[in-house]
Amino acid sequence: MLPGWSNVVHRVTTAGPYVNERLSVVALTSVIVVGIAAVAYADRSVTSLSLASLYFLPLALSALVHPLRISVALSIVCLALHDLLSPVRNTGMRHLTGDAATLLGYVFVVIVVNQLGAQRRRLADLAAKQRDELAAEINLAADVQQSILPRSIPAVPGFEFAARMYPARIVAGDYYGFIELANGEVAVVIGDVSGKGVAAGLLMPSIEVALRMDAPRFPRTSDLLHAFNNVVQQITAGRRFITLFYGKLCPQSRSLEYTNAGHNPPLLIRAGAETCKLNQGGPVLGVLPNTEYKNPFYSLLTAGEESSRCAHDLRCHCLQARKAAGAVCCLMRCILRQRDFAGIRLSKTYAEC
């Protein structure tokens, strides 16, 4: 079957309303004409019985495609063809009665199928309207989600921040943010609600508000997530969980305190030291009540950090150059370029990626 006809048949049998309505009507009209011609030819060739009932098939298809008046007119045409071409001849009152019954059957089928087609079109219009309304609500939820993301990056002397989020769907449960605390400290938050879509996306704003309210009250990241875990469990009723990385950066001491609640571990890359996965903390939030969490510290006083802008440019160039590769390879190349910048040799496994 040719690709064009295959597309038309797919639209006729499964899709609707059609993408190209005019093409579909022309194609189906051609099928109806060929069907009537084929029945007329068979009606002329068969001499033992009447084939008037076969005209029901093209007439039913016509009732789905054309307005009712056209299908009724085709019913009269089919009856005329049957009388003209059929070798089975009846005369008198019997002939008139048979034609009247046949025409009545044609019209009845045409009306019933036409009403079914009209009902299908009404349902399709209703479904399209509901789909558009749902899409508008999803876009509104996406706007709400975007509104809780940082509109500006905090300016901290000696540090440079960059962040970007690409949700898997229009609305997702991903989140990142910065919370400015007392004494010039800045909290870095990366979170993800279990699942995807609108449900996860609508849950994250309430989580973000609760986190911002609780963050200034707890001096240690472990105490904050201990209390926040119970809050999440109350909000979600145990039906969802949240993975969260919460790090507190102190510019004065150039140190990082963090707690990781089951989130994908960020990487800490420093000159003269091995790359560290920031994976210590505890389980995900919202599952186990009264969970205790850890809060390790890291010192950021290492050589080569004065040129953070150059390092950032290297990472961006690496990701752009390797965007067609897999995520693991991109990450390894990013580590490679970052540590090359710091003057550290990497293993052959990383260098070949």
C-alpha positions as CSV (number, residue, x, y, z in Angstrom):
1,M,0.0,0.0,0.0
2,L,1.3,3.4,-0.9
3,P,2.4,5.7,2.0
4,G,-0.3,8.3,1.2
5,W,-3.1,5.8,1.1
6,S,-1.8,4.1,4.3
7,N,-2.0,7.4,6.0
8,V,-5.6,8.0,4.8
9,V,-6.7,4.6,5.9
10,H,-5.1,5.1,9.3
11,R,-7.0,8.4,9.8
12,V,-10.3,6.9,8.7
13,T,-10.0,3.8,10.9
14,T,-8.4,5.3,14.1
15,A,-8.1,9.1,14.0
16,G,-10.5,11.9,13.9
17,P,-11.2,14.6,13.5
18,Y,-8.9,14.2,10.5
19,V,-5.7,16.2,10.1
20,N,-6.5,16.8,6.4
21,E,-10.3,16.7,6.2
22,R,-10.6,17.5,2.5
23,L,-8.2,14.7,1.5
24,S,-10.1,12.2,3.7
25,V,-13.5,13.2,2.2
26,V,-12.1,12.8,-1.4
27,A,-10.6,9.5,-0.7
28,L,-13.7,8.1,1.0
29,T,-16.0,9.5,-1.8
30,S,-13.8,7.6,-4.3
31,V,-14.2,4.4,-2.2
32,I,-18.0,4.9,-2.2
33,V,-18.2,5.4,-6.0
34,V,-16.1,2.4,-6.6
35,G,-18.2,0.3,-4.2
36,I,-21.5,1.3,-5.9
37,A,-20.0,0.6,-9.3
38,A,-18.7,-2.8,-8.2
39,V,-22.1,-3.8,-6.7
40,A,-23.9,-2.6,-9.9
41,Y,-21.5,-4.7,-12.0
42,A,-22.2,-7.8,-9.8
43,D,-25.9,-7.0,-9.9
44,R,-25.9,-7.1,-13.7
45,S,-23.8,-10.3,-13.8
46,V,-25.7,-12.4,-11.3
47,T,-29.0,-13.7,-12.8
48,S,-30.2,-16.1,-10.0
49,L,-30.9,-13.6,-7.2
50,S,-31.2,-9.9,-6.4
51,L,-28.1,-8.1,-5.0
52,A,-29.9,-5.0,-3.9
53,S,-28.8,-5.6,-0.3
54,L,-25.1,-5.1,-1.2
55,Y,-25.8,-1.4,-1.8
56,F,-26.1,-1.0,2.0
57,L,-22.3,-1.1,2.4
58,P,-21.4,2.0,0.3
59,L,-24.5,3.8,1.5
60,A,-23.5,3.3,5.1
61,L,-20.0,4.6,4.4
62,S,-21.5,7.6,2.6
63,A,-23.7,8.4,5.6
64,L,-20.6,8.7,7.7
65,V,-18.8,11.0,5.3
66,H,-21.5,13.1,3.6
67,P,-24.5,15.2,4.7
68,L,-27.8,13.3,5.0
69,R,-29.3,14.7,1.8
70,I,-26.5,13.5,-0.3
71,S,-26.7,10.0,1.2
72,V,-30.5,9.9,0.6
73,A,-29.9,11.0,-3.0
74,L,-27.4,8.1,-3.4
75,S,-30.0,5.7,-2.0
76,I,-32.3,6.7,-4.9
77,V,-29.4,6.3,-7.4
78,C,-28.6,2.8,-6.0
79,L,-32.3,1.8,-6.4
80,A,-32.4,3.1,-9.9
81,L,-29.2,1.2,-10.8
82,H,-30.6,-2.0,-9.3
83,D,-33.8,-1.7,-11.4
84,L,-31.9,-0.8,-14.5
85,L,-29.1,-3.4,-14.3
86,S,-30.6,-6.4,-12.4
87,P,-31.6,-9.2,-14.7
88,V,-34.2,-10.3,-12.2
89,R,-37.3,-8.6,-13.4
90,N,-40.5,-8.1,-11.4
91,T,-43.6,-6.3,-12.8
92,G,-46.7,-4.7,-11.4
93,M,-47.6,-4.1,-7.8
94,R,-45.0,-6.6,-6.6
95,H,-42.2,-4.6,-8.3
96,L,-43.4,-1.3,-6.8
97,T,-43.7,-2.9,-3.3
98,G,-40.2,-4.3,-3.5
99,D,-38.7,-1.0,-4.6
100,A,-40.5,0.9,-1.8
101,A,-39.2,-1.6,0.8
102,T,-35.7,-1.5,-0.6
103,L,-35.7,2.3,-0.7
104,L,-37.1,2.4,2.8
105,G,-34.3,0.1,4.0
106,Y,-31.7,2.3,2.3
107,V,-33.0,5.5,3.9
108,F,-33.3,3.9,7.3
109,V,-29.7,2.7,7.3
110,V,-28.5,6.0,6.0
111,I,-30.3,7.9,8.7
112,V,-29.1,5.7,11.6
113,V,-25.5,5.7,10.4
114,N,-25.6,9.4,9.8
115,Q,-26.8,10.0,13.4
116,L,-24.1,7.8,14.7
117,G,-21.5,9.7,12.7
118,A,-22.9,13.0,14.0
119,Q,-22.7,11.7,17.6
120,R,-19.1,10.6,17.0
121,R,-18.2,14.1,15.7
122,R,-19.9,15.7,18.8
123,L,-17.9,13.5,21.1
124,A,-14.7,14.3,19.2
125,D,-15.5,18.0,19.5
126,L,-16.2,17.6,23.3
127,A,-13.0,15.6,23.7
128,A,-11.0,18.3,21.9
129,K,-12.6,21.0,24.0
130,Q,-11.7,19.1,27.2
131,R,-8.2,18.5,25.9
132,D,-7.7,22.2,25.3
133,E,-9.0,23.1,28.7
134,L,-6.7,20.5,30.3
135,A,-3.8,21.8,28.3
136,A,-4.5,25.3,29.5
137,E,-4.6,24.1,33.2
138,I,-1.4,22.2,32.7
139,N,0.3,25.3,31.2
140,L,-1.0,27.3,34.2
141,A,0.5,24.7,36.6
142,A,3.7,25.0,34.6
143,D,3.7,28.8,35.1
144,V,3.1,28.3,38.9
145,Q,6.0,25.9,39.0
146,Q,8.3,28.3,37.1
147,S,7.3,31.0,39.5
148,I,8.8,29.2,42.5
149,L,12.2,28.9,40.8
150,P,14.8,31.6,41.5
151,R,14.3,34.7,39.3
152,S,17.8,35.8,40.1
153,I,21.0,34.1,41.2
154,P,22.4,35.4,44.6
155,A,25.7,37.3,44.4
156,V,28.2,35.9,46.8
157,P,31.8,37.2,46.9
158,G,34.2,34.6,45.8
159,F,31.6,32.2,44.4
160,E,29.6,32.0,41.2
161,F,26.3,30.1,40.7
162,A,24.6,28.8,37.6
163,A,21.4,26.7,37.4
164,R,19.0,25.4,34.8
165,M,16.1,23.0,34.9
166,Y,14.7,20.9,32.0
167,P,11.5,19.1,33.2
168,A,10.7,15.7,31.6
169,R,7.2,16.9,30.9
170,I,5.5,20.3,30.8
171,V,5.0,20.1,34.6
172,A,7.3,18.0,36.8
173,G,8.3,17.6,40.4
174,D,11.8,19.0,40.0
175,Y,13.0,22.0,42.0
176,Y,16.1,24.0,42.7
177,G,16.6,27.1,44.7
178,F,18.7,29.4,46.8
179,I,17.9,30.5,50.3
180,E,19.8,33.4,51.8
181,L,20.3,32.8,55.5
182,A,21.8,34.9,58.4
183,N,25.5,35.8,58.5
184,G,25.7,35.8,54.7
185,E,25.2,32.1,54.4
186,V,23.5,30.7,51.3
187,A,21.5,27.4,51.2
188,V,21.5,25.5,47.9
189,V,18.5,23.2,47.4
190,I,17.9,20.5,44.7
191,G,14.8,18.4,45.0
192,D,12.6,16.0,43.2
193,V,9.1,14.7,44.0
194,S,8.5,11.1,43.2
195,G,6.6,10.6,39.9
196,K,6.2,13.0,37.0
197,G,3.4,15.3,35.7
198,V,0.9,17.6,37.3
199,A,0.6,15.8,40.6
200,A,4.3,16.1,41.4
201,G,4.5,19.6,40.0
202,L,1.6,20.9,42.2
203,L,3.1,19.3,45.3
204,M,6.4,21.0,45.0
205,P,5.3,24.7,45.7
206,S,3.9,23.7,49.1
207,I,7.1,21.8,49.8
208,E,9.2,24.8,48.8
209,V,7.2,27.2,51.0
210,A,7.5,24.9,54.0
211,L,11.3,24.5,53.4
212,R,11.8,28.3,53.3
213,M,9.9,28.8,56.5
214,D,11.9,26.1,58.4
215,A,15.4,26.8,57.0
216,P,16.2,29.9,59.2
217,R,15.1,28.0,62.4
218,F,17.7,25.2,62.2
219,P,21.5,26.0,62.3
220,R,22.4,22.5,61.1
221,T,21.3,20.9,57.9
222,S,20.7,17.6,59.5
223,D,18.3,19.1,62.1
224,L,16.4,20.9,59.3
225,L,15.8,17.7,57.2
226,H,14.9,15.8,60.4
227,A,12.1,18.2,61.0
228,F,11.3,18.6,57.4
229,N,10.9,14.9,56.9
230,N,8.0,14.8,59.3
231,V,6.4,17.8,57.5
232,V,6.7,16.0,54.1
233,Q,5.1,12.9,55.6
234,Q,2.1,15.0,56.9
235,I,1.7,16.7,53.5
236,T,1.9,13.6,51.4
237,A,0.3,11.2,53.8
238,G,3.0,8.7,53.0
239,R,1.8,8.4,49.3
240,R,4.8,10.2,47.8
241,F,8.4,10.8,48.8
242,I,10.9,13.5,48.0
243,T,14.6,13.3,47.3
244,L,16.4,16.4,48.4
245,F,19.9,17.8,48.6
246,Y,20.4,20.7,51.0
247,G,23.7,22.3,51.2
248,K,24.7,25.4,53.3
249,L,27.6,27.5,52.0
250,C,29.5,29.7,54.3
251,P,31.4,32.3,52.3
252,Q,33.4,33.6,55.3
253,S,34.9,30.2,56.2
254,R,34.6,28.9,52.6
255,S,33.0,25.7,53.9
256,L,30.1,23.6,52.8
257,E,27.8,21.7,55.2
258,Y,25.2,19.5,53.5
259,T,22.7,16.7,54.0
260,N,21.6,14.5,51.1
261,A,18.2,12.9,51.5
262,G,18.3,10.2,48.8
263,H,19.0,12.6,45.9
264,N,21.4,11.9,43.1
265,P,24.7,13.0,44.7
266,P,26.3,16.3,43.4
267,L,30.0,16.2,42.8
268,L,32.6,18.2,44.7
269,I,35.7,18.7,42.5
270,R,38.8,20.2,44.1
271,A,42.4,20.6,43.1
272,G,44.7,18.2,44.9
273,A,41.9,15.9,46.1
274,E,39.7,13.1,44.7
275,T,36.3,13.9,43.3
276,C,33.8,13.5,46.1
277,K,30.2,12.4,45.8
278,L,28.0,14.4,48.3
279,N,25.9,11.4,49.1
280,Q,25.9,11.4,52.9
281,G,22.8,12.2,54.9
282,G,19.9,9.7,55.1
283,P,16.9,8.2,53.3
284,V,14.3,10.0,51.2
285,L,11.9,12.4,52.8
286,G,8.3,11.4,53.7
287,V,8.7,7.7,54.2
288,L,10.2,7.1,57.7
289,P,9.1,9.3,60.5
290,N,11.7,10.8,62.9
291,T,14.6,9.8,60.8
292,E,18.1,11.0,61.8
293,Y,20.3,12.6,59.2
294,K,24.0,13.4,58.9
295,N,25.6,16.7,58.1
296,P,29.2,16.4,56.9
297,F,31.4,19.5,56.4
298,Y,33.8,20.2,53.5
299,S,36.4,22.9,53.3
300,L,36.5,24.7,49.9
301,L,39.9,26.4,50.6
302,T,41.8,24.8,47.6
303,A,44.1,26.1,45.0
304,G,42.8,27.2,41.6
305,E,39.4,28.4,42.8
306,E,40.1,32.0,41.9
307,S,39.4,31.3,38.2
308,S,35.9,29.9,38.7
309,R,34.6,31.8,35.7
310,C,37.1,30.0,33.4
311,A,36.2,26.7,34.9
312,H,32.5,27.3,34.3
313,D,33.3,28.2,30.6
314,L,35.2,24.9,30.3
315,R,32.2,22.9,31.6
316,C,29.8,24.7,29.3
317,H,32.1,24.0,26.3
318,C,32.5,20.4,27.3
319,L,28.7,19.8,27.5
320,Q,28.1,21.6,24.2
321,A,30.7,19.5,22.4
322,R,29.5,16.2,23.9
323,K,25.7,16.8,23.8
324,A,25.1,13.9,21.4
325,A,26.8,11.5,23.8
326,G,25.2,9.8,26.8
327,A,24.7,11.4,30.2
328,V,27.5,9.4,31.9
329,C,30.0,10.2,29.2
330,C,29.1,13.9,29.4
331,L,29.6,13.8,33.2
332,M,32.9,12.1,32.9
333,R,34.1,14.6,30.3
334,C,32.9,17.5,32.5
335,I,35.0,16.0,35.4
336,L,38.0,15.6,33.1
337,R,38.0,19.2,31.9
338,Q,37.4,20.5,35.4
339,R,40.3,18.6,36.8
340,D,42.6,19.3,33.8
341,F,41.9,23.0,34.6
342,A,43.0,22.3,38.2
343,G,46.2,20.5,37.0
344,I,45.2,17.0,38.1
345,R,45.7,13.8,36.1
346,L,42.8,11.6,35.6
347,S,42.7,7.9,35.1
348,K,42.7,6.5,31.5
349,T,39.0,5.4,31.9
350,Y,37.9,8.9,32.3
351,A,40.2,10.3,29.7
352,E,38.9,8.0,27.0
353,C,35.3,8.8,27.5
